[in-house]
Amino acid sequence: MKKSLLTICLAFVSCHASYAAGLEYSVEFAGVNSNKQVFVQFEEAVIAENCTSKQVLLPSNSEVSDKFLSIALMAKATKSKVVFKPKGCIGNNPSFDADASDWAYFYIK
C-alpha cells in the first residue's frame, strides 16, 4: 500500500514539475506581426495551462517584447536551445505575461 501511494505521489510530482519548470525548445523563426505582437515559432509545441501551440505570442503592450525577440533571434543565429516557461495565453497561443505575480522566464541554454 505504501509503495502504491508513493508511486502515485511521484507520478503527480513529476507531471507537475514538468509544467512548473521551463522546458527546452529550438527556435524555428521569430518576428513581429502587423498587430505589433512579437511571435516566436518553436520546433516543438509549448504547453501552457490552457493552450498549446508551437507559436508563442506576446501582448503588443508587453514591456519585454524587445528583450524576448532579441533572445529568440540570438538563439536562432547561434543554433542554441532556449528554456521557456510560459504564463498565460493569447487565443490558443502560449504567452509571456511579465508581471511579478508568478515566475515566467525565457533564456538561452
C-alpha positions as CSV (number, residue, x, y, z in Angstrom):
1,M,0.0,0.0,0.0
2,K,2.8,2.4,0.9
3,K,4.6,1.6,-2.3
4,S,1.5,2.3,-4.4
5,L,0.9,5.6,-2.7
6,L,4.5,6.6,-3.2
7,T,4.3,5.7,-6.9
8,I,1.2,7.8,-7.3
9,C,2.7,10.8,-5.5
10,L,5.9,10.6,-7.5
11,A,3.9,10.5,-10.8
12,F,1.9,13.5,-9.8
13,V,5.0,15.5,-8.7
14,S,6.8,14.6,-12.0
15,C,3.9,15.8,-14.1
16,H,3.5,19.0,-12.2
17,A,7.3,19.7,-12.2
18,S,7.5,19.4,-16.0
19,Y,4.9,22.2,-16.4
20,A,6.3,24.2,-13.4
21,A,9.8,24.1,-14.7
22,G,10.7,25.6,-18.1
23,L,11.4,23.2,-21.0
24,E,14.0,23.4,-23.7
25,Y,12.9,24.5,-27.2
26,S,14.5,25.1,-30.6
27,V,13.6,28.4,-32.3
28,E,12.3,27.9,-35.9
29,F,11.7,31.6,-36.6
30,A,10.7,34.9,-34.8
31,G,9.4,38.3,-35.7
32,V,6.7,41.0,-35.3
33,N,3.3,40.9,-36.8
34,S,1.1,43.8,-38.0
35,N,-0.6,44.0,-34.6
36,K,2.8,44.8,-33.1
37,Q,3.0,41.5,-31.4
38,V,6.3,39.6,-31.1
39,F,6.0,36.0,-32.0
40,V,8.3,33.1,-31.8
41,Q,7.8,29.8,-33.5
42,F,9.4,26.8,-31.9
43,E,10.0,23.4,-33.5
44,E,8.2,21.7,-30.6
45,A,4.7,22.6,-29.1
46,V,4.7,24.7,-26.0
47,I,2.2,23.6,-23.4
48,A,0.7,26.3,-21.2
49,E,-2.1,25.9,-18.6
50,N,-5.0,26.5,-21.1
51,C,-3.4,26.4,-24.5
52,T,-0.8,24.5,-26.6
53,S,0.9,25.7,-29.8
54,K,4.3,25.9,-31.5
55,Q,3.9,29.7,-31.7
56,V,4.2,32.0,-28.7
57,L,2.7,35.5,-28.8
58,L,3.5,38.4,-26.6
59,P,0.9,41.2,-25.9
60,S,1.5,44.3,-28.1
61,N,1.9,46.3,-24.9
62,S,4.5,44.0,-23.3
63,E,7.4,45.7,-21.7
64,V,9.7,42.8,-22.5
65,S,8.9,42.3,-26.2
66,D,12.3,43.7,-27.4
67,K,14.2,41.5,-25.0
68,F,12.2,38.4,-25.8
69,L,12.7,38.9,-29.6
70,S,16.5,39.5,-29.0
71,I,16.8,36.3,-27.1
72,A,14.9,34.4,-29.8
73,L,16.9,35.8,-32.6
74,M,20.2,35.2,-30.8
75,A,19.2,31.6,-30.1
76,K,18.3,31.1,-33.8
77,A,21.5,32.6,-35.0
78,T,23.7,30.5,-32.7
79,K,21.6,27.4,-33.1
80,S,21.2,27.3,-29.3
81,K,18.2,26.0,-27.4
82,V,16.1,28.2,-25.2
83,V,14.4,27.5,-21.9
84,F,10.9,28.8,-21.7
85,K,8.2,28.8,-19.0
86,P,5.0,30.4,-20.4
87,K,2.5,32.4,-18.4
88,G,-1.0,33.0,-19.9
89,C,-2.4,32.6,-23.4
90,I,-3.4,34.8,-26.3
91,G,-6.0,32.8,-28.1
92,N,-4.6,29.3,-28.5
93,N,-1.0,30.5,-28.2
94,P,1.1,30.4,-25.1
95,S,2.2,33.8,-24.0
96,F,4.7,35.5,-21.6
97,D,2.9,37.9,-19.2
98,A,5.7,39.7,-17.5
99,D,4.3,40.6,-14.1
100,A,5.5,39.9,-10.6
101,S,2.7,37.6,-9.5
102,D,4.3,34.5,-10.9
103,W,7.6,33.5,-12.4
104,A,7.7,33.1,-16.2
105,Y,11.0,33.1,-18.0
106,F,12.8,32.8,-21.3
107,Y,16.6,32.4,-21.7
108,I,19.3,30.8,-23.9
109,K,20.6,27.5,-22.7
